[in-house]
Amino acid sequence: MRLVDRRMKALWLRWSVALGLVLVCSCESPKEPLPAGAIALDPPPIYRVWWTEVEACSGITSDVDAISWYYVPNTGVFPVGSDPNVDGYWQPYHHSITLAGFNVNDALLVRHEELHAILHNVGHPTEYFVQKCGSIVATPQ
């Protein structure tokens, strides 16, 4: 094989790999649906105040306006995955917080879910949920 042919083949291979990666990465990721029965919620102004409090205790700032809010009406809990008793739920894919309808005014719960959103973390790091913000958020069970 001639040198020019090998270089063309190598170049073609690199372009093919690059194009393949672009196509794979541009595909929509599987997304988790919102909880069943969730309805859009126009967040009350107090949520912004609570968000600021969570930013202060965590030492991290984030954009409250990037969050979409939902609630599941007429319930204190709703199912998510294998857990039938969720009262609040932050979903990173949707940049959303869903609350059980009976709990939309529960400051500890709302700030708990806001902390998940601010941290961009579905877990409950002790540093934040207990040590830094434990006095203003619902403590993980």
N, C-alpha and C positions, 0 to 999 in steps of 0.2 A: 504494500500500500504506500502510496506517495505521501510525503510530508504534508502537502496541502490538503489531501483527502483526510488525513488523520486530524488535522487541525479543524477542518470543517465539521467532521464527525464529533469531535470534542465540544466544539462550540454549539452544535445542534443539541447535543446531550445536555449541556448546561442550561440552554434556553428551555428545553423540554421539562427539566426538573424544576426550574424557576416557575414556569407557567403552571405546572402541576401543583406546586405549593400555593400559588396565588389562588387557584381554583378551589383547592381544599380549604384554605383559610377563609375564603369569602363565602363559603356555604354557611347557612344559618345553623347555629348550634341548636341541639335539642333544647326546647324550653319547657320548663315546668309550668303547668297551667296555674292560674290563680285558684285559690280555694273555691270549691263549689258554692255557688250562690253569692259570690262577692260582688258588691256594687260600688261604683265610684263614690268617694267621699270627698266633699269640699272641706279641707281641714279647717277647723276653727282657729282663729288667731292665736289662741293660747298654745297651740302646737309649736309655733315659731318661738315663743318665749321658752317653752320647755327645751326645744332644740338648742337654743343659746345656752341654757343651763348645762346641758349634756356636753356641748362643746367646751364649756369652761371647766367642768370636772375632768374631762378626758384629756384636755390640752390639745385637741385635734379639731380643726375646722373642716366643714364640708357644706355643700350646697343643699339647703332644705328644699329649694324649689325643684331640685332634680328628682324628688320623691313623688311617686303617685300613691295616693291613699285610697284604701278600700275598706269596706266593712261587710260582715256577714250579718244580715238583720235577724232580729228576734232570737238571739242566742248568746250564751255566755262562753261557749266554746265551739270549735268547729274542727273537723278532721283534716289532717295533713299527713299524707303518707300512711304510716302504720300507727300514728298517734291520733286517737280520736278526740283528744281534749286540749286543743291549742286555743289560747285566748288572744294571741297576737303572733304575727309572722312577717319577718322581713325576707324579701326575695331579691337577691342580687340581680338576677337576669332582668326582672321587670323594674328594678329600682323602685320597689313598692313595699308598702307596709299595709297589711290587712289586719283588722281588729275584729274581734267578736262584737256584735252590735251593742250588747249590754255594757261593754267596757270601753266605749269610745271616749269617755271622760275620765278614765282611770289614769291619773298622772304618772304613777309608777310604771304601769304597763306601757304607756305611750313612750315615755322616756327610755324604757328598756329597749323597745324596738328601734327607737331613734339611735340609741347607742350602737346597735348592730349596724345600722346604715352608715353611721359616722365612721365606725371602725372598718367597714366593708368586711365583716367577719360574721359567719353564721354561728360560730362557737361562743363560749362565754369565758373569755380570758379573765382569770381572777384579778389581775392587775386593774382591770377596768370595771368589771361587774361587781366586785366586792371592795377592793381597796380604794380606788379613785372615785367611783360613782355609786357605790353601794347604798349610800344614804338617800339617793334620789331615784333609783331605778328598782324595779321589781327584781328580787334576787332569784337567780336560776334555781330551779328545784333539783 
